[in-house]
Amino acid sequence: NAGVTQTPKFRILKIGQSMTLQCTQDMNHNYMYWYRQDPGMGLKLIYYSVGAGITDKGEVPNGYNVSRSTTEDFPLRLELAAPSQTSVYFCASSYPPVARGRGQDGYTFGSGTRLTVV
Amino acid sequence: DQQVKQNSPSLSVQEGRISILNCDYTNSMFDYFLWYKKYPAEGPTFLISISSIKDKNEDGRFTVFLNKSAKHLSLHIVPSQPGDSAVYFCAASKEFKQLTFGSGTQLTVLP
């Protein structure tokens, strides 16, 4: 059982380039999330999805786009990379929050993508 | 505006002693709280949670305490082990919505 898989693990982008961070999960979770972690800061929510075809903005969505065509995949797109997007990006998935307290707690995170924009 | 705050960036304790990690929150609407643990080059992993209707939850060596009047959450690890050395994130949510995370505390357990 792989859990949440993120690719690539590392990437260096030049300013203005674009890329897609891939995220896939094999736990049949409906909910998926993208977070970024900057040094000394907590995880900030970029976008989330409550099911295939449904996405919504989080706290810091500017400069990013997402899509959710299948339950398994939730790619994050950077269209015009900027130095401010240098960060570690984490994808996560979960059961619907109403499952809390029934042994289905918390998010399952991927191992992260370290992105540097130069 | 940080709604979940972990004011201690780092904490060092001796192996076998108690580790106490603290977390404060400002939003009184939060009704569910969690702790995550993160090793370098890995994603955070779920550790323990507590609902706002409780004031304590235990799981083995880990206990989370919630003081709603003080808007304060703490994680106790007893006894601490070197393998517990990691970054610990506090997180909170309201009405089944997305988690809001604190900035993390680096715990170092010294052998």
Interface residues (C-beta under 8 A of the other chain):
Chain A: V4 Y33 Y35 G40 M41 G42 L43 K44 L45 Y48 G58 F90 A92 P96 P97 V98 R100 G101 D105 G106 Y107 T108 F109 G110 S111 G112
Chain B: Q2 V4 Q6 P9 Y32 L34 Y36 A41 E42 G43 P44 T45 F46 S49 S51 F89 S93 F96 K97 Q98 L99 T100 F101 G102 S103 G104
